[in-house]
Amino acid sequence: MSNLDEMLKKVRKLQLRAAIAKTNLRDLAEGLPNKWTEIAEVAETAHAVYAELNSARRELAKMRTLR
């Protein structure tokens, strides 16, 4: 498996994790104000996943242009 294939696989996995994080944020919003204590934790998790996804997408774009 090439590095490009591995990076594509990584991006797909991160896209799934990002979708789950987005759903968790939406679920949290629906549970407010009762779940207000979870805001920081859920938001930090979503932020970290999206930052990692953004980084992986940029790396993938670089790999495709060098190809």
C-alpha positions in Angstrom: 0.0 0.0 0.0 1.4 3.4 -1.0 1.7 6.4 1.2 -1.0 8.1 -0.8 -3.4 5.1 -0.1 -2.5 5.2 3.6 -3.2 8.9 3.7 -6.6 8.5 1.9 -7.5 5.8 4.5 -6.5 8.1 7.3 -8.6 11.0 5.9 -11.6 8.7 5.6 -11.3 7.5 9.2 -11.0 11.1 10.4 -14.0 12.1 8.3 -16.0 9.4 10.2 -14.7 10.6 13.6 -15.6 14.2 12.6 -19.1 13.2 11.7 -19.5 11.5 15.1 -18.1 14.6 16.8 -20.6 16.8 15.0 -23.4 14.5 16.0 -22.3 14.7 19.6 -22.3 18.5 19.5 -25.8 18.5 18.0 -27.0 16.0 20.7 -25.4 18.2 23.4 -27.2 21.3 22.0 -30.5 19.4 22.1 -29.9 18.5 25.8 -29.2 22.0 27.0 -29.5 23.4 29.5 -29.3 20.1 31.4 -26.0 19.0 29.9 -24.2 22.4 30.2 -21.4 20.8 32.2 -20.4 18.7 29.1 -20.0 21.7 26.7 -16.2 22.1 27.2 -15.4 18.4 26.8 -17.5 17.8 23.8 -16.3 21.0 22.1 -12.6 20.2 22.8 -13.0 16.8 21.3 -14.7 18.1 18.2 -12.1 20.8 17.8 -9.3 18.3 18.0 -10.8 15.9 15.5 -11.5 18.7 13.0 -8.0 20.1 13.4 -6.5 16.7 12.8 -8.8 16.2 9.7 -7.8 19.6 8.3 -4.1 18.7 8.7 -4.5 15.3 7.1 -6.4 16.9 4.2 -3.7 19.4 3.6 -1.1 16.6 3.7 -3.1 14.6 1.2 -3.3 17.6 -1.1 0.4 18.0 -1.0 1.0 14.4 -1.7 -1.4 14.6 -4.7 0.4 17.6 -6.2 3.8 15.9 -5.8 2.6 12.8 -7.5 
